[in-house]
Amino acid sequence: MEIFRLLYTSFKNFNTLRKNRKMLNEILNPSLFRHDTAFDDLYPKHIRDLSPMHWTPVDIAKKAAAFLALPNARVLDIGSGVGKFCITAGFFHPETTFYGIEQRSELFTFAEIAREEVDLPNVNFIHGNLTELDFDNYDHFYFYNSFYENIEPDSRIDYAVRTSFELYELYSRFVYKMLDEKPPETRLVTFHASYTQVPPAYRVVNNSYSKVLKMWIKE
Ligand SMILES: C[S@@+](CC[C@H](N)C(=O)[O-])C[C@H]1O[C@@H](n2cnc3c(N)ncnc32)[C@H](O)[C@@H]1O
């Protein structure tokens, strides 16, 4: 009998802990999205060090998400890194599903760990090359000039993948064609990308942060 009592008590304690953890998350999480330093603490030091140059600042992610997050829409981050855009967007817009595709397995893994930590069922990460993805499965897109390291060696994230001018051309052409084939009303946010990377059917409806953050709608 004693053993059942002990088992029951530890089960009850475990359940209380789980509930408390959820409550704690709900209280703590909003503060995660107040500063980049707070958010970046989800990651180890070598990933945090890459943040200023390679991961979307929290403020930018919030603005981009507010534009892309139509109810029930599926939003894709083209080159999702450690998931900073998707996690921020997913937290503030639970009615929208966010997806990220990332070619580097290490970054994909850190994105998954952070997603679990923040506990977001509406965020999904995919490990792979974006050229393998079926873009029919997504409605709106976020793009933080993901291919730049192919043409600017000083901006490499690491040496885990091959980079080249040819890959820059290939990936840029691929995304351009995919965007061109999307129906009218498709939304796109670009951060530090150029006009030449976006088909002419997309109209800029908002241009902020010294013109590096652009919001587009397809006509
Ligand atoms: C500038 S980072 C942006 C990360 C994330 N979108 C954010 O805003 O925090 C670009 C990411 O795109 C990824 N990437 C570049 N080319 C890719 C490709 N062909 N397929 C999948 N991921 C790619 C890189 O590995 C890198 O992590």
The ligand as an SDF file (V2000), in Angstrom:
LIG
                    3D

 27 29  0  0  0  0  0  0  0  0999 V2000
   20.6280   35.6350  -42.7580 C   0  0  0  0  0  0  0  0  0  0  0  0
   20.2360   34.0580  -42.0400 S   0  0  0  0  0  0  0  0  0  0  0  0
   18.5840   34.4310  -41.5060 C   0  0  0  0  0  0  0  0  0  0  0  0
   18.0390   33.4850  -40.4830 C   0  0  0  0  0  0  0  0  0  0  0  0
   16.5750   33.7160  -40.0710 C   0  0  0  0  0  0  0  0  0  0  0  0
   15.7130   33.8820  -41.2150 N   0  0  0  0  0  0  0  0  0  0  0  0
   16.4310   34.9260  -39.2090 C   0  0  0  0  0  0  0  0  0  0  0  0
   15.9020   35.8960  -39.7380 O   0  0  0  0  0  0  0  0  0  0  0  0
   16.8370   34.9380  -38.0430 O   0  0  0  0  0  0  0  0  0  0  0  0
   19.9750   33.0880  -43.5160 C   0  0  0  0  0  0  0  0  0  0  0  0
   19.8580   31.5800  -43.3060 C   0  0  0  0  0  0  0  0  0  0  0  0
   19.4710   30.9830  -44.5390 O   0  0  0  0  0  0  0  0  0  0  0  0
   20.0660   29.7100  -44.6350 C   0  0  0  0  0  0  0  0  0  0  0  0
   20.0880   29.3120  -46.0510 N   0  0  0  0  0  0  0  0  0  0  0  0
   20.8000   29.8980  -47.0440 C   0  0  0  0  0  0  0  0  0  0  0  0
   20.6050   29.2500  -48.2120 N   0  0  0  0  0  0  0  0  0  0  0  0
   19.7360   28.2250  -47.9460 C   0  0  0  0  0  0  0  0  0  0  0  0
   19.1590   27.2050  -48.7460 C   0  0  0  0  0  0  0  0  0  0  0  0
   19.4390   27.0860  -50.0420 N   0  0  0  0  0  0  0  0  0  0  0  0
   18.3100   26.3280  -48.1600 N   0  0  0  0  0  0  0  0  0  0  0  0
   18.0270   26.4270  -46.8180 C   0  0  0  0  0  0  0  0  0  0  0  0
   18.5650   27.3660  -46.0060 N   0  0  0  0  0  0  0  0  0  0  0  0
   19.4110   28.2680  -46.5650 C   0  0  0  0  0  0  0  0  0  0  0  0
   21.4540   29.9270  -44.0360 C   0  0  0  0  0  0  0  0  0  0  0  0
   22.0520   28.7050  -43.6400 O   0  0  0  0  0  0  0  0  0  0  0  0
   21.1510   30.8740  -42.8880 C   0  0  0  0  0  0  0  0  0  0  0  0
   20.9450   30.1830  -41.6980 O   0  0  0  0  0  0  0  0  0  0  0  0
  1  2  1  0
  2  3  1  0
  2 10  1  0
  3  4  1  0
  4  5  1  0
  5  6  1  0
  5  7  1  0
  7  8  2  0
  7  9  1  0
 10 11  1  0
 11 12  1  0
 11 26  1  0
 12 13  1  0
 13 14  1  0
 13 24  1  0
 14 15  1  0
 14 23  1  0
 15 16  2  0
 16 17  1  0
 17 18  1  0
 17 23  2  0
 18 19  1  0
 18 20  2  0
 20 21  1  0
 21 22  2  0
 22 23  1  0
 24 25  1  0
 24 26  1  0
 26 27  1  0
M  CHG  2   2   1   9  -1
M  END
$$$$
